[in-house]
Amino acid sequence: MAANRFRLGWFGNLTAPQWRDGWSDRDARTWSDGRFYVDMVRDMERAGFDFMMLEDSLMVPDIYAGTAELELKHAFYAPKLDPVPVVSMLAYATEHIGIVATASTTFYPPYLLARAFATLDHVTRGRVGWNVVTSSEDRAAQNFGMDVLPEHDARYEIAEEFMEVTGKLWQSWEPDAIVIDRERGYFADHTKVNPIDHRGKHFAVRGPMNVHPGPQGKPVICQAGSSPRGRDFAAANADMLLCIPNGLEGMKAYRDDIRARAEKFGRDPDEIKVFFVVAPVIGRTDEEAQAKNEAFLAAEQENFEHQMVHFAATMEIDFSVFDPDLPIPDDVTTNGHQGQFALWKEAFGGRPIREAASKMRVQSMELVGSPVTVADKMEEAMDYVGGDGFMFLSQPPSRSYTALITEGLCPELSRRGLIRQGFSHRTFRENLRAF
Ligand SMILES: Cc1cc2nc3c(=O)[nH]c(=O)nc-3n(C[C@H](O)[C@H](O)[C@H](O)COP(=O)(O)O)c2cc1C
């Protein structure tokens, strides 16, 4: 049984929760005080989740048809809270669960980022993760003094140097630099706090950091690039990886590929945990879940708009200029999420845009059914793929959906011994690697 164990993560967007179904009127108005997410992360921790990941982007997208109408209509990408400060609040309300915040190597200066995440590692007592993104939107670049983003692979090159700089900063205090020697009158030993004197192609940072490293030394490194360049970056740097390959074969191939790349970089592949995105539809019975799924699929126009917003925001492709009754034209490319775009095209399978987009969920495999049925499928998938876990994506979030997962599905997974029963270690990284 233990061999099958896997991990659970939650894709958290700090946006307005479900606000149209009439069940969440108060949260739709008060979510931005953060308490909605505090309740959610507590539920996750109790149910056996390993982490909550907080996604982010740095713009109000207005690519689809040249206006922000759809984006704001659906409150998909804005308004949205900055995840970095929210980590503190979520950590203070919990004891064990890992909390991953997204931050971009294209826009943060490395010193500020290293300091912010070292601080978070302290205040979370070793439970913070950093989702390293290179960002994918010119609209974000335009908020930071650039007209356009650096080109896709160049962003990864900058990110590599960014990792080098932050890595050096997190090591700029030797482990025994804090002595608290009352007799000699020394709190910290200045000979063990060292400048890093980094001068590279993209960054010049003197160091040392003005905060000592937290319990983990450096945050858990999370990554989600899926292009060949992105996979190499993840294989070289990441402790955990988020991905959405299509179907069981795609999932297995993806994980095997990442593990092979990790070996190429001289790493133990077991140090990288791969999480597949799923969006389970749960009912008390299989029939109830099927009915919910059909209701979702029937909301074609809304689903279509959601996907168009998603494409526009993450790939900056304006689908309004294409005929929705034809497939995605062959010559469309993106400087945004390239790997994701390739997977999306694969999932569209040459079908017309409207038809494919309106029936689409962002997920690696379909999970529709009662807790027993969904647990069966998850168990089978992990047996086949080899590990390491799933990340649940529910957009927009809601208390009722959370409850289906934490009080319906998780107890079933737990009864089978498939998810963690508790946390045996102090830090997020140790718990992640525990099995
Ligand atoms: C599950 C998942 C979550 C992601 N979350 C974010 C995010 O919060 N912010 C962001 O800018 N990019 C996010 N990305 C995008 C990735 O970081 C990456 O930029 C994207 O997959 C493109 O990389 P590629 O061109 O190497 O495929 C996410 C991707 C996936 C698959």
The ligand as a MOL file (V3000), in Angstrom:
LIG
                    3D

  0  0  0     0  0            999 V3000
M  V30 BEGIN CTAB
M  V30 COUNTS 31 33 0 0 0
M  V30 BEGIN ATOM
M  V30 1 C 0.0850 24.2590 -13.5110 0
M  V30 2 C 0.7980 25.4710 -13.9890 0
M  V30 3 C 0.8040 26.6110 -13.2150 0
M  V30 4 C 1.4470 27.7710 -13.6480 0
M  V30 5 N 1.4120 28.8990 -12.8850 0
M  V30 6 C 1.9540 30.0440 -13.3710 0
M  V30 7 C 1.8440 31.2530 -12.6470 0
M  V30 8 O 1.2760 31.3160 -11.5670 0
M  V30 9 N 2.3800 32.3680 -13.1880 0
M  V30 10 C 3.0380 32.3630 -14.3900 0
M  V30 11 O 3.5150 33.4150 -14.8280 0
M  V30 12 N 3.1720 31.2160 -15.0860 0
M  V30 13 C 2.6360 30.0730 -14.6030 0
M  V30 14 N 2.7270 28.9230 -15.3240 0
M  V30 15 C 3.5030 28.9510 -16.5500 0
M  V30 16 C 4.8560 28.3120 -16.3840 0
M  V30 17 O 5.5930 28.8770 -15.3560 0
M  V30 18 C 5.6290 28.4470 -17.6560 0
M  V30 19 O 5.9690 29.7780 -17.8820 0
M  V30 20 C 4.8020 28.0080 -18.7930 0
M  V30 21 O 4.4180 26.6750 -18.6150 0
M  V30 22 C 5.5770 28.2130 -20.0650 0
M  V30 23 O 6.7620 27.5490 -20.0440 0
M  V30 24 P 7.2190 26.8490 -21.3340 0
M  V30 25 O 7.1990 27.8680 -22.3930 0
M  V30 26 O 8.5760 26.3350 -20.9550 0
M  V30 27 O 6.2260 25.7590 -21.5610 0
M  V30 28 C 2.0960 27.7600 -14.8990 0
M  V30 29 C 2.0850 26.6130 -15.6820 0
M  V30 30 C 1.4350 25.4750 -15.2430 0
M  V30 31 C 1.4480 24.2600 -16.1030 0
M  V30 END ATOM
M  V30 BEGIN BOND
M  V30 1 1 1 2
M  V30 2 1 2 3
M  V30 3 2 2 30
M  V30 4 2 3 4
M  V30 5 1 4 5
M  V30 6 1 4 28
M  V30 7 2 5 6
M  V30 8 1 6 7
M  V30 9 1 6 13
M  V30 10 2 7 8
M  V30 11 1 7 9
M  V30 12 1 9 10
M  V30 13 2 10 11
M  V30 14 1 10 12
M  V30 15 2 12 13
M  V30 16 1 13 14
M  V30 17 1 14 15
M  V30 18 1 14 28
M  V30 19 1 15 16
M  V30 20 1 16 17
M  V30 21 1 16 18
M  V30 22 1 18 19
M  V30 23 1 18 20
M  V30 24 1 20 21
M  V30 25 1 20 22
M  V30 26 1 22 23
M  V30 27 1 23 24
M  V30 28 2 24 25
M  V30 29 1 24 26
M  V30 30 1 24 27
M  V30 31 2 28 29
M  V30 32 1 29 30
M  V30 33 1 30 31
M  V30 END BOND
M  V30 END CTAB
M  END
